[in-house]
Amino acid sequence: MRHLALIAGLLALAGCASSGGGADADWYEQHMGVHRTPPAATLSGELGTPTNPVRVLMPEGERAYLSRLRCPNGAQPSFERVGSSDESPYGRIMDIYSVTCAAPGKTVTVMMDMYHCSEETRAVPGFDIVAEVMPRDKSECR
């Protein structure tokens, strides 16, 4: 019975979605659309901070970037998404990641903006980065 109530609720919500674009489509593009070219933004501070987030494409880009980071001893750090934050300097919501190097036991917070076709190639401070092995599908950027 609870399953039927859940399904009915989801169907009711789906019925509220706009299929004609308009204001909903404009809001989505403004807040969630991918930047095919980076918009003008005032950046400051170190890469990976709220005022200079790492630019990537979608959650796959976040994981790909973080997987390419290397700790000072050459090991791959562990990472975990811990939430979202306010808008980045590019006007999009940022994701917050906790990135940990087992040796020397250091954890840093990395802010990421996942709405970019031009992705970051530099490492955040305290890390090195290896080259991307296999290019990912970036069909959102065509």
Residue, then its C-alpha position, 0 to 999 in steps of 0.5 A: m500500500r505504501h508503494l502505491a502511495l509513493i508511486a501516486g505521489l511521484l506521478a503527481l509531481a511528474g504531472c506538475a513538470s512543464s513540457g513547454g519550456g518557458a520559465d522552467a527551461d530558462w531557469y534550468e539553463q541559467h542555473m544548471g546548463v553547461h558553459r560551452t565557453p567559460p563566461a567572464a568571472t572574477l576568480s581569486g585565491e587558490l584553485g579548488t576554493p569557493t572563489n576559484p573552483v575546479r571546472v569540470l563537466m558533470p559528475e563524471g568529470e568531477r570523479a575523473y579529475l579527482s582520480r587523476l590527483r596524486c598525493p606528495n608521495g605519488a599515491q592516489p588520494s581518496f575522495e568523497r562528495v560531502g555536499s553542495s554550496d552556494e553559486s560559483p563565480y560562474g553562477r552555478i552551484m558548486d560541489i564540495y569534496s573531501v580529498t584525503c592523502a593517507a600519508p601524511g594524513k592530510t585532508v583538504t576540501v576541494m570546490m568544483d563547478m561541474y558545468h564546464c566544457s573546458e575542464e581544468t588540467r592543473a592540480v589543486p595546491g598540494f597535489d600533482i595531476v596525471a594526464e587523462v588516459m581516455p577522453r570521455d564523451k562530452s556530447e553536452c558540449r557539441 
